């Protein structure tokens, strides 16, 4: 797959489709983009080009630890630069979970490069913030303190990054432990402050200020709660909400974790909803 140098970092990417407006889609957590290829092909068949990329510290892209902003701000700025390099902007930006957070930060930081958003499984609430802050940052701070950067490199996630891009081993091992911990603490701190926000990554005022059309698909678990999607829909002026794509559950009876098979099986519904939304957005 092609690789672009984005703000000094090698970013692995792929474009699905040959013509039409661009859509950038990003998966959740720090997973590589491969899980979105089939969905992207189905969306692209409606006359679009889908830009997929491995974010820094994900998949086959470089591992690079930049503490100048939150992790999602760094990712959003990387995507903006990549889109400019590929003459893809303005574009639709979307994704699930962490990918949705990236999209929202992109909308806040680069509104002139945005056509609209496709968001599913948006994240919010105290339990989500506590669990994810430990999963994304806390565990790596502990590893670095106890075993140095070798322990970080040997961890399940970063071992996969090294397997996908062997140069990442030296990149990780060359980082000073104190510098790594400082970045992880910065990113964790930014994440923890989001507990009281309507959704992780954005204030009410920031969501109110989004002018582009937004399609929201609600989750049904304690990390991606339906109430978070409802809050986002209420606050984003030009948004629409779909809350029955996966099993609709009461707020007091949500799943402990998202069901990957359930969402995989729901992809035909996602494609239909997104294709209709994009058609209407483009007509305007």
N, C-alpha and C positions, 0 to 999 in steps of 0.2 A: 504494500500500500504506500501511497505517497507520504512524504514527511515534509513539514514546513518548519522553518525556524521562526518561532513566535516569541518575541521579547527575550531572545537568547536561549530559548528552550525548544528542543525538538518535539514537535507534536505530530503524532500519527493520525491521519485522517482518511476519509473516503467520501466520495460523492456518489450518491445513488440517483439515477435518472440523468437525462441528457438535455432537458430544456424546461423552461418555466421558472417561476419565482423560487428562491431558495428558502429552505426550512432547515434550521439546525436543531437536532434532537440529541438529548443527553440522558443516559441512564442514571439510576440512583446510586447512592453510596459512592465508592470509588471504583465501581465496576467498569471494565472496558466496554466499548460501544457495541460489541458483537451481538448482544441480545436484542438490539434494535434493528438489525439488518432486515429481517423479514417484514416487520412493521413498516420500515422505511420504503421497501420495495412496493408494498401495497399502496402507500400514500403517493409515492412518485408516479405510479401508474395513472394517477388522476391529473398529471400535467405539471409536476413539480420536481425540483432537484433537492434532495435531502443531504445535508452536510452532517456527517458523523465524525466525531474525533474522540481520541483518548485524551482526557485532561491531563495536565502535569500530575505526576504521582499516581497515574492510572494506566493500566494496560501497557502498550508498547511505546508510550511517550516517556520523556525524561522525568526522572525524579528531581525535583528542585523545590527548595523550601524557602519561600519568600514571606517574610513577616510584615510587609509594608501595608497589608490590609487583611481582612478576613479571607479564609480559603476561597469562599464563594465569590468574593470581589476579585480575587486574583484570577479565578477561572473565567469570570464574566469578561474581564479585560483581555484575557488570552483569546477568547472566542471573537471578541470585537476585532482584534488585530488579525486573526486568521481570516475572518470574513472580508476584511478590507483587502488582504493579500489576494484573495480569490475572486475579487469583484462580486461578492455575493450580497453585499448590503445595498439597500435595506432588506432585511429578511425576517421571516417568522422564526421565533426562538421558542423551544419547548423542551419538555422532559418530565421525568417522574422523580418525585422525592428530591434528592440532591440536585437532579437535573432541573427540576422546577424552581429550586432556589436559585440556581445559576441564571435561569431565564428571567426571574424577577429582578435580580441584581443587574442583569443586562438592561432591562427596561428602565431601571432607575438611573443607571450610569450612562447609558448610550441610547436615549430615546430617539434620536435622529436616525439611528441605524435599524430601527424596529418597525416591522409591518404589523405584527400581532404576536400572540402567544398561544401555545397549546400546552396546557398543564394538566398533569394527572398525579394523584397521590400527593397533594401538597401537605407539608409538615407543620405541626404546631402543637403547643401545649407543654406543660411541665414534664410529663413523663417522656415525651419525645426528646426534649432538650437534654434531660438528664442521661437517658440511655445513649443517645447519639454522641454527646460530648465525650463520654467515656470510650465509646467504640472508636470514634475518629481520632481522638487526641489523648485522653487519659492513659489508655493502655500503652501508647508509644512513649509517653513521658516516663512511665514506670520501667519499660524495657530499656530505655536509654540510660536511666539512672542506675539500673542494676547490672546491665551487660554492655553498655556502650553502643556504638553504632553497628557493631557486628550483630548484636541482638536484634536491632531494628531490621537490618538486612535479612536476617534469618526468619523474621516473622512471616506468617502465612501470606499477608498481602504483599509486602515488599519483595518476598522471594518470588512471587508471581511476576512482579514488575521486572525483576532481574532476568527471569526466564524469558519474558517477552522481549526485553531489550537488555542484553548482557552488559552494556556500558553502564547500566544503572548500579551495578555492584560497586564500582569505583566511585561513582558519584555519591552514593550513600556513605561509603566508608570514609570518604574524604571530608565529610562534614564534621565540624567540631561538635562534640556532645552538648556543650553548653549552648551553642548557637541553635542546634536542633530543638532542644528543650524550650528555649526562649520562643521560637516560632510556634511550636505546638501549644505553649501556654497562651500566646497571643491569639491563636485561632480558637482555642477552647474558650478563652474569655469572651471573645466576640460571639461565640455560639451561645454561651450560657446567658448572656444579656437578652437573648431573644425569647426567654420563657414567657414574658408578659406581653409580647407583641402578638398581633392578630395571627400572623404566620411567621415562621422563622425567616428572618432576613429583611423584613420590611415593616415600617410603622404605618399607622392609619393614614397619615398625611402622604406618605410615599405611595401607598396604594391608591389613594384618591387622585393622585397626580398622573397616574398612568392613563394615557389617552388612546392608545392602540386597542383594537378589539382583542378580547381574551376568551378562550374556551377553557372551562374548568371541568374536570372529571373527578368526582369525590372518591376518596378511599373508604375503607371500612374496618381499619384496625387502629390500635391505640397510638400509633406513631403518625398515621395519615388519617386523621379523624374527619368525619363528615362535617363537624362543626367548624373545623378550620376552613374547609372549602366554602362553607356558607358565609363565613366572615369575609373571606377574600371576595366572594361574589358580591356581597353587600357593599364593600368598600371600593372595588374597581368599577368605575362608571360604565364602561362599555364591555361588560362581561356577561357570559351565559354559563349556567351551571347544569351539569348532568350528574344526578346522584343515584342512578340505577344501572350503571354499566356493569358493576359487579354486585354481588348479593347486598341488598340494602339492609343494614342492621341498625338497631336502636343504639343511641349514644351510650347507654349503660351496658351494652352487650357487644362490644367491639372485639374483633380478633386480637390476640396478643401480638401476632406478627402478620405481615401481608402474605397472601397465598400466591406464590409465583405461578402455579398452574392456573389458578382462577383468572389471573390477569392475562396470561398467555392465551387462554381460551376466549377471553373477551376482546382480543385484538381486532377481529372483524367488526365489532361494534365501535371500537375506537376509530378505525379507518373510516367508517361511514359517518360518524359524528364529525371528525376532523375534515373530511372531504367536503361535507356540506357547509361547515363553518368557513373553510377557506374559500369556497365558491362565493359565498355571500360577502366575505370580507373583500375579495378581489373585485366584486361587482361595484363596491362602493368607492 
